[in-house]
């Protein structure tokens, strides 16, 4: 069973935070640059020429995760993350890296990839 990844981003400076437990109050929110940060909603269907949705193959007890994406200075995958009920693993990338990693295979987990231009993308693992 997967747990959702909750990210919030500042509209002014693009700072991003991971929320471990979100507030449920009506008058609550994480603030940056004097404004409330907005929730980053993951996409799950590629509609652009670039590919963003993480793809995976299972090899025994490992899951190999790839994103078919350019890794240029102006446009690249910043990280890939796998989230389950009890575990979260993240691999960070720099321009020129291959956006590919491996994690321990956890059925029912969710994979996320973050593109510096097109935001958050996700895929559920079977």
C-alpha positions in Angstrom: 0.0 0.0 0.0 1.4 3.4 -1.0 1.5 6.6 0.9 1.1 9.9 -1.0 4.1 12.3 -1.3 2.9 15.8 -0.2 5.0 18.7 -1.6 4.4 22.4 -1.3 6.0 25.1 -3.4 6.4 28.8 -3.2 5.0 30.7 -6.1 7.6 33.5 -5.7 10.9 31.9 -5.2 10.2 28.2 -6.1 11.3 26.9 -2.7 9.8 23.4 -2.1 9.1 21.5 1.1 8.1 17.9 1.8 5.2 17.7 4.2 5.3 14.8 6.7 1.8 15.4 8.1 -0.4 18.1 6.7 -2.5 20.5 8.7 -6.3 20.0 8.6 -7.3 23.4 10.1 -9.1 26.0 7.9 -6.6 28.7 8.8 -3.3 26.8 8.3 -0.6 26.6 5.8 3.1 26.8 5.3 4.2 30.3 4.2 7.2 31.5 2.2 7.9 35.0 0.8 4.8 36.2 2.7 2.4 33.9 0.8 0.9 30.5 1.5 2.7 27.7 -0.4 0.7 25.7 -2.9 0.4 21.9 -3.0 2.3 20.3 -5.9 -0.2 18.0 -7.7 1.4 15.1 -9.6 0.6 14.4 -13.2 0.4 10.8 -14.4 -0.1 11.0 -18.2 2.5 12.3 -20.5 1.1 14.8 -23.0 4.3 16.5 -24.1 7.1 15.4 -26.4 9.4 15.0 -23.4 8.6 12.0 -21.2 8.1 12.5 -17.5 6.2 9.5 -16.1 8.7 7.1 -14.4 8.8 3.7 -16.0 10.0 0.5 -14.2 11.0 -3.1 -14.6 11.2 -5.6 -11.8 14.3 -7.8 -11.5 14.0 -10.1 -8.6 13.9 -8.0 -5.4 14.9 -4.8 -7.2 12.9 -2.3 -9.2 14.8 -0.4 -11.9 13.3 3.0 -12.5 13.9 5.2 -15.5 12.6 8.4 -16.9 13.1 8.9 -20.7 14.0 12.6 -20.5 16.6 15.1 -21.5 19.1 16.0 -18.9 20.2 19.5 -20.1 21.2 22.4 -17.9 17.8 24.2 -18.5 15.6 21.1 -18.5 16.2 17.9 -16.5 14.8 15.4 -13.9 15.8 16.6 -10.5 15.0 13.4 -8.6 13.1 10.1 -8.6 11.4 8.9 -5.4 9.7 5.7 -4.4 7.1 5.9 -1.6 5.4 3.1 0.3 3.6 2.9 3.7 6.8 2.5 5.6 9.6 3.6 3.3 10.7 6.5 1.2 13.8 6.4 -1.1 15.0 9.3 -3.2 17.8 9.5 -5.8 18.9 13.0 -6.9 20.3 13.9 -10.3 22.4 16.6 -11.9 22.5 17.7 -15.5 24.2 15.1 -17.7 23.3 12.2 -15.4 21.0 9.4 -16.6 17.7 9.7 -14.8 17.7 6.0 -13.7 18.0 4.3 -10.4 17.1 1.1 -8.5 15.3 0.5 -5.3 14.2 -2.5 -3.3 10.9 -3.7 -5.0 7.9 -3.0 -2.8 4.6 -4.0 -4.4 1.9 -1.3 -4.1 4.4 1.6 -3.8 4.3 4.8 -5.9 7.1 6.2 -8.0 7.5 10.0 -8.4 9.8 12.0 -10.8 10.3 15.8 -10.6 11.1 17.8 -13.7 12.5 21.3 -13.1 10.2 22.7 -15.9 7.1 20.5 -15.8 6.8 19.5 -12.2 5.8 16.3 -10.4 4.9 13.0 -12.2 3.9 9.7 -10.7 3.2 6.0 -11.4 1.8 3.3 -9.2 3.8 0.1 -8.9 2.0 -3.2 -9.3 
